[in-house]
Amino acid sequence: MSAKAHAIRADRGTGSAKPARAVSWQRPPSPWPALARKIPYRPPGFWKGEAIGLVCAAAALAIRLALTPWVGNAIPVVLFYPFVLIAAVWGGTLSGLTVLVICGGAASVLWLQPDGRPLTLTAFSIACFSVIVMARLFRALVQVHVEDEERAVLLSHEMAHRVGNLFGVVQAISAQTARHATSLADHQRLFSGRLMALARTQRLLAENSQGQTELKSFIDEIVEPFGGARFVVEGPSVAVPRYLGTSCALLLHELCTNALKYGSLSVPDGRVRIAWRIQDNRARLEWREYNGPPVTSPARNGFGSRLLKTAFSPDHGHAEIRYDPDGVKCSLEFALL
């Protein structure tokens, strides 16, 4: 038996315990981040800022007066710089200027010699102005950081909400497609087409950070796979409301699919006109098929009919479809939120 095997058996025979895990030392949390978060990145009101300036000026003068028996007229303005900085950070620019004026005036009366007074006060003012400007830049940096952090949290919640809604939409599409598909191949074809329409919608909405996508570009993207040259898309410039993007894309995709299978797009000369107008902060969009075969009402309601009923909440708009003999007409009306 090898020496390694003997060592293993000996260790098992003795039943020695495993060595204790080393406890890693962790540095105690620093109080500075918590203190930094309490610094107001937006300046307080005028009177609150002035109160902060007066308190800082009073504290600075009290410390300097207390040191007078030991230092005399020496260091007449050095002790005031930290208080100018504190006032400018916590109370704003005007608060820092208040400390500058009060402390500079007190120093010129109590500790500055007449021959050196102009030069000292000039140097003190320049240095204090530099401190105040740096404090303003610091406040701006803190403001940018805090606002970016708030925006990141908001976007995180928005993304979680959108992902949840997206899964719900996919689940509904799958259930509706399975309910009306005649075969597995038919289900796969319809489901893939609807998912592609949904994917195009999400890409369009994601291209703009504010979710404001131009309606004409939005419609052009949806109808392009069905032969964009056979569509007339016209209307004033308007953004697609964020709440409507997914439902509108799926609805347009269903209308295009039905037009390709049964309507005007099923014949070479068929065309579709999509036009809209704006009135009272609401958009009214009309889908009209022409030069197609005669239209008859379907025997049963499909996915598109159900989507028409659920695309809008009662407060935001409504949709209706008419199966006129000369071509399908669909009217959409929605609020521009």
N, C-alpha and C positions, 0 to 999 in steps of 0.2 A: 504494500500500500504506500502511496506517495506521501511525502511530508505534508502536502496541502490537505489531503484527505484526513490524515491524523489530526491536523489542527482543527478541521471542521468537526470531527467526532469529539475531540476534547472540549471544544467550545459548547457543543450540544449537551455533552455529559455534565458539564458543570452547571448548565442552566443559567449562564451569566446573563444579566439583564443588558438590554441595549443601552448604549451610552445616551445620556440625557441630551436633548436637543439644546444647542446653545441659544441662549436668550439674547436677541439682538437689541442693542440699546437704541432707543428712538429719542431724537431731540424733542424736547417739549415744544408745544405750539407757540409760535411767536405772537405777541400781542399786536405787532405793528400792522399786519393786514386788517385785523378787526378795527383798529383805530383809523386806518386809511379809508375804510368803507364808510366811516361816520363823517368824513369831510364832505360838506355839501358841494356838489359840482355845479349847482346853479346858485348864483349869488342870492342872499336873502333880501328882504325888503329894505328900503332906504333906512328906516329908523332902527331896524334890528342891526343892520350893518354899522350904522353910526354908534349904536350902543356897544358893539364889539370893539370898535375903534377907541371909544372913550375908556373902556375897561383896560385895554392893552396900554394905552397912553398913561393911565393912572398907575398901572402896575410898574411900567418902566420908570416913571418919575419917582415912585416910592422907593424902588430899589436903588436908583441913583442917589437920592437924598440920604438914604441910609448909609451909603458908602462915602458920603462927603467927609465925615470926620477922619477917614483913613486915606483917601486919595486926593482930597482937596479939589482943585480945578482940573486935575488930570482926567483923561478919558471922558471928555464931556459928552460925546455922542455915541461911543462904541456900543454901549449897552442897549441903545435904542433899535439897532438893526434887527435883532430877532423878533422884537415886538411889532415892527413894521411888517415883517414877513408873516407872522401869525395873523395879524389883522387882515392883511391882503388875502391870505388863503381862506380864512374862515368868514370874513365879512365882506370881501370884495374890494375892488379897486378904490372906491371912495373911502372905505374904512382904513385902508393903508395910507391914503393921503391925509386922513385926519390925524393919524399917529405922527406922520411926518411933520405936519404943521405945528401940532401942540408941543411935541418934544423938541423940535428945532427952535421954536420960540422960547421955550423954557430954558434950553441950553444957552441961547444967546444972552439971556438976562442973568442967569445964575452962575454959569461956569466959563463962558467964552470971554477971552480978553479982547478989548476993542480993536487992537491991531491985527489980530488973527481971525476976527469974527467973519468977514466976508468970504475968505478963502475956505474956512472950515464949513460954513453953512452951504457954500456952493458944492463942495465935495460931498457933504452929507446928503444934499438933495439929489445929486446925480446918482450916488450909490443907492439911495432909497428908491428912486425911480426905476433903477435896474432891478431891484428886488421885487418891486410891485409888478413890473412887466413879467419877470420870471414866474411870479405867483399866478399871474393871469394865464400864462402858457401852461402851467401845471394844472390849473383848474380845467382848461380846455382839454388837456390830455386825459384827465380823469373823466370828463364828460364823454369824450369819444369812447373810452373804454367801457364805461357803464352803459352807454346807449348800445354799443355793440353787443354787450353781454345780454341786455334786455331783448335785443332783436334776435339773438341766437336762441334764447329760451322761447320766444314767441314762435320762431320758425320751427323749432323742435316740436312744440305742441301742434302747430299747424300741419307739419308733416305727418305726425302720428294720426291726426284727425283725417287727413287726406288718404293715408294708407288704409285706415279702417273703412272709409267710404269706398275706396277703390275695390277692396276685397268684397264688400257688399254688392257693388255693381257687377263684378265678375261672377259672383254666386248667382245673382238674379239672371244675368245673361245665360249662364249655363243651364239654369232650371227652365227658363223659357224656351231655349233652343231645344233642349231634350224633350220638352213637352210637345213640340210641333214638328220635330224632325221625323222624316219617314224612314230613315236608315242611318246606320252608323256613319257612312260616308257623307250623307247629307248633314248630319250633326257636325261632323268635323269641318266641313266646308263653311257652314253658316257660323259656327262658333269661332273659327279662325278669322273670318272676315270681320266679325264684330269686335274681336279682340284687337285686330289691326286698326280699326277705326278708333277704338279707345286709346291705343298706344299713340296714334297720331295726335289725338287731342291732348294727351298729357305732354307730349313733346312741345306742341305749340304753346300751351300754357306755361311751360317751364322756361321757354326762351325769353320771356319777359319776367323780371324779378317781381314785378307788381301784379302779375297775372292778367295784364291788360293786353289782349291780343286783338288786332284789327279784324273786324268781322269779315271783310272781303277776303283777306288772306286766309282766315280760318275756313271759310266755305270753299275756297279754291283748293285748299289742301285736302279737304274731305272728298270732293267730287273728282279730283284728278284721276284716281284709278278707274273711274267709270267713263273716261273720255272727256277731259276738260273742255275740248273744243265744242262739244255739243251742249254746253251750258252757257247761258247768258246770266252773269252775276253783276248786279249793279245796285247802287245805293249810296247814301252819304257815309262819310267816315264816322265810325262808331266802334267802341271797344266791346268785346264779348264780356258780359258780366261773369265774374268768377264762379258764381253759384250755378251758372247755366252751361258751362263749357262741355262737361261730360254728356249730359242729357241731349244737348243740341247736336253734338257730333254723332251720337248713336242714332238720333232721330233722322238726321240727314242721310246717314249711311243706310238706314232701312228704306227711306224713300228712294234713294238711288238704286238699291238692290231690287225693290219691287218694280221700279221703272225699267230696269234692265231685263227683268224676267217677264213682265206682263205689260208694261206701259210704253211710253214713247221711245225709250232707249232700246226697245226690242226690235225696232225697225230702223233702216238706214237713215230715213229723213226725220226721225223724231228728235225733238229738242226739249230742253227744260229751261225755264226762265225763273231765276230767283232774284227778287227785288224787295227792297225794304224802304221804309220812311220813318222819320222820327217825329213824334208829336207828344207834347206834355210829358217829356222825360220817359217815354215808352217807345219801344221799337215795334213796328208792325211789318212782319216779313211774310211774303207770299211765294209759295212754290206752285208753279203751273207747268203742266206738261201739255205739249201740243204736237201735231203732225204724227200722232201715234194711232194705234188701233182703237176701235171703240171700247169704252170702259164699262165694266159692270161691277157692282158692289160685291166684295168677297163674301163667301158663304160663312166664314168664321173669322173671328178677330185673332190676329196674330200678334207677334212681338211689337210691331210698329204701332198697332192700335192701342195696346196697353201702355206703351211708352208715351203716346200722346196724352193719355189721361194722367200720367204721373210725372211728366217732365217739369211741371210748374206747381208750386204751391198756390193756393187760391189768391194770396195777396200779391204774388209776383207776376202772374200772367195766365194765359190759357192757350190751347191749341185745338184746332178742329180740321178735319179732312172731309172733302166732298168728292164723290166719284161721279163727276159729270161725264156724259157720253163722249165729249170731245177731248177729255183729258183730266187727270187727277189734279185737284187743287187742294193745297194745304195752307192754312193761315196760322201764323204764330204771332202772339203778342206777349211781350215781356218787359218788365221794368228794368231800367238802366240804373242799377244801384251803384 
